[in-house]
Amino acid sequence: MRAKQAYQIWHQYLSNLKRPDRDTIGIKIDDIFLSLLEFIFRACFAYDKFEKLSMLSQAIAKNDLIKFFLQISWEQKILDHKQYGSLILLFDEVGRQLYGWKKDTQEKL
């Protein structure tokens, strides 16, 4: 899934942020990112469809939250245009994948 690829890119950017930015919004984004990956992992192995839907809904919310904080980082010039653009495109794709997965799971109920 693209989420792991996006995390690899984000982790490179995080290590290059200025210390005050890294220790505030950078860590916030990283924490949300790890939660997103956890919800995706848990959804993969959920036996109950309702539990899977719950995990997917939470993953979608985390994905949207990451995009929000990335936008703030870009507006504050913490991330440059290229960094923001590369990440936001990946998160748009992650969102489409998650919504598709959720829709498919709902149709199987």
PLY file of the C-alpha trace (Angstrom):
ply
format ascii 1.0
element vertex 109
property float x
property float y
property float z
element edge 108
property int vertex1
property int vertex2
end_header
0.00 0.00 0.00
1.10 3.55 -0.65
0.92 4.44 3.03
4.20 2.66 3.75
5.85 4.37 0.78
4.55 7.73 2.00
5.94 7.04 5.47
9.39 6.33 4.07
9.34 9.67 2.26
7.95 11.48 5.30
10.60 9.98 7.57
13.34 11.39 5.31
11.72 14.82 5.41
11.22 14.64 9.18
14.90 14.05 9.87
15.78 17.14 7.81
13.36 19.53 9.51
14.68 22.26 11.79
14.65 21.10 15.39
11.76 23.33 16.62
9.60 22.25 13.66
10.60 18.60 14.02
9.85 18.61 17.76
6.38 20.14 17.33
4.38 19.63 14.16
6.84 17.07 12.78
6.35 14.73 15.73
2.58 15.35 15.63
2.41 14.27 11.98
4.67 11.30 12.69
2.44 10.11 15.55
-0.69 10.38 13.42
1.11 8.62 10.59
2.01 5.68 12.82
-1.62 5.49 13.97
-2.73 5.42 10.33
-0.38 2.52 9.59
-1.62 0.70 12.69
-5.29 1.06 11.69
-4.49 -0.20 8.19
-2.64 -3.20 9.64
-5.47 -3.96 12.07
-8.05 -3.69 9.28
-6.07 -6.21 7.21
-6.37 -8.83 9.94
-9.80 -8.01 11.37
-12.07 -11.06 11.26
-15.26 -9.19 11.96
-16.48 -6.96 9.11
-17.81 -4.37 11.55
-14.42 -4.19 13.25
-12.80 -3.85 9.83
-15.17 -0.99 8.95
-14.32 0.72 12.23
-10.58 0.40 11.57
-11.00 1.70 8.01
-13.08 4.67 9.19
-10.41 5.55 11.72
-7.67 5.14 9.10
-9.55 7.49 6.76
-9.85 10.05 9.57
-6.12 9.80 10.30
-5.32 10.18 6.59
-7.40 13.36 6.44
-5.75 14.66 9.61
-2.28 14.08 8.18
-3.24 16.00 5.04
-4.46 18.87 7.23
-1.20 19.06 9.20
0.86 18.73 6.02
-1.03 21.70 4.60
-0.26 23.71 7.74
3.40 22.71 7.42
3.45 23.86 3.83
1.68 27.15 4.64
4.24 27.81 7.40
7.04 27.02 4.92
8.21 24.06 6.99
7.79 21.89 3.90
8.61 23.24 0.45
6.32 22.91 -2.58
8.03 19.78 -3.87
7.93 17.99 -0.50
4.30 18.91 0.10
3.29 17.97 -3.44
4.93 14.56 -3.35
3.32 13.68 -0.02
-0.13 15.05 -0.73
-0.38 13.07 -3.97
0.45 9.88 -2.10
-2.11 10.66 0.61
-4.78 11.34 -1.98
-4.09 7.88 -3.38
-4.11 6.33 0.11
-7.48 7.98 0.72
-8.91 6.59 -2.52
-7.64 3.11 -1.63
-9.12 3.30 1.87
-12.49 4.58 0.65
-12.58 1.83 -1.99
-11.72 -0.83 0.58
-14.39 0.52 2.94
-17.01 0.57 0.17
-16.14 -3.00 -0.83
-16.39 -4.15 2.80
-19.77 -2.43 3.23
-21.14 -4.11 0.10
-20.22 -7.52 1.53
-22.33 -6.99 4.67
0 1
1 2
2 3
3 4
4 5
5 6
6 7
7 8
8 9
9 10
10 11
11 12
12 13
13 14
14 15
15 16
16 17
17 18
18 19
19 20
20 21
21 22
22 23
23 24
24 25
25 26
26 27
27 28
28 29
29 30
30 31
31 32
32 33
33 34
34 35
35 36
36 37
37 38
38 39
39 40
40 41
41 42
42 43
43 44
44 45
45 46
46 47
47 48
48 49
49 50
50 51
51 52
52 53
53 54
54 55
55 56
56 57
57 58
58 59
59 60
60 61
61 62
62 63
63 64
64 65
65 66
66 67
67 68
68 69
69 70
70 71
71 72
72 73
73 74
74 75
75 76
76 77
77 78
78 79
79 80
80 81
81 82
82 83
83 84
84 85
85 86
86 87
87 88
88 89
89 90
90 91
91 92
92 93
93 94
94 95
95 96
96 97
97 98
98 99
99 100
100 101
101 102
102 103
103 104
104 105
105 106
106 107
107 108
